[in-house]
Amino acid sequence: MEAELRACKDLVDLVAAAWPSAADRQSQGDHEWSDFDPHVVDAVRADHPDLPPAAIALSLRVWGRMHGPVALEVYGHLRTQTRAPDKVYRAEMADLISSLGLT
């Protein structure tokens, strides 16, 4: 759990830095603090007390968008679809960065 919490914390830090520009670009959902593991909530609220629960959800979505293309490549699911999976990954990361308002 420690590695996952560290990774999540780093992504929350990224989202927290982007939140002023990212918040209006994202689906907010109806997230509540109780939707998340108490250890994650405690860590986030200690470091970013003004961040809403939707920011944790966005952090998890960012993690999924970063990990998804890598997992597809590692498990061979992209090889039959594209000869340039690196281009797919770079395009996904560019879109992710843009969706956070970081460009």
Secondary structure as UniProt FT lines:
FT   HELIX           2..22
FT   HELIX           23..25
FT   TURN            29..30
FT   HELIX           33..35
FT   HELIX           38..47
FT   TURN            49..50
FT   HELIX           53..74
FT   TURN            75..81
FT   HELIX           85..99
FT   TURN            100..101
//
